[in-house]
Amino acid sequence: MTIAPGNARQGASPLYRAMRDFVQSVDDSLPGKLEITKEGIVHDMMSPGGPHEVTAAHVSRRLERVMPDELLAHNGTPDVEDEPEGIMRHPDVMVIAWTDLNVEGSIDPRTVIAAIEIVSRSNPDNDWVTKMRDYPLMGIPVYAIFDPRTGEGAVLTDIHPTPAGPRYATRKDFVYGEDVTIGDWTIPTDDLPLYDKGSGEQR
């Protein structure tokens, strides 16, 4: 849900900075996560734990089993920020080098090798629509989506220019149970949890 609409575009850095200051001041006191998009501040009401967090942990661990030691599949803080674009995102998992993570403040999106999102029940368009737009704008070369609502996902790559701005040119869909390639690494997707259609709990 967008709770603070605005025009966080290039040239509007005072507005973007005001939104960023607001997000940082309340981020620890609200459930879910707050991010800044082109439309303003988005509040994604993720449920703590459950299929969302379990999926992120599985994906992170499976990637780290096959990646070189100098990389990690990080699912903690900080944010990934592109101030000129007016975007601040917080991927559920990001593939990044240890040296690029070892910085003060936000992560430079152009050091992120891949961003991975687990679709939330409360705001699926945040992952399937706005992040599909924002991540190529930020220069993140690979975007992978895992959707516990349906047991499906997609990997988007090959940023190319369009009249609406940079977009991913290639999309490879997958269903849970298939192997999926994220960047240079292939992992299984079996045994990932799904949202229960009634209660929102893991099944």
Number of C-alpha atoms within 10 A of each C-alpha: 13 17 11 13 14 17 16 24 18 12 12 15 16 10 16 27 14 10 22 20 12 13 20 12 10 12 15 11 8 11 14 14 16 25 24 24 25 20 17 21 24 21 22 20 16 18 16 10 11 16 25 26 17 16 24 21 17 16 22 20 15 16 21 18 13 12 15 10 10 9 17 20 26 23 18 11 14 16 16 23 22 20 18 14 19 26 24 26 23 22 25 23 22 25 25 21 18 14 10 13 20 9 11 7 12 16 22 18 24 16 17 20 20 24 26 25 23 25 24 22 18 13 16 15 14 21 23 17 10 14 19 18 19 23 25 24 20 23 18 22 21 23 26 25 22 27 26 22 18 13 17 17 21 19 22 23 20 15 19 12 12 10 6 7 12 18 21 22 13 14 13 12 13 18 16 20 13 12 13 20 16 21 16 8 13 14 17 16 22 12 10 21 22 22 20 13 12 6 7 14 15 16 11
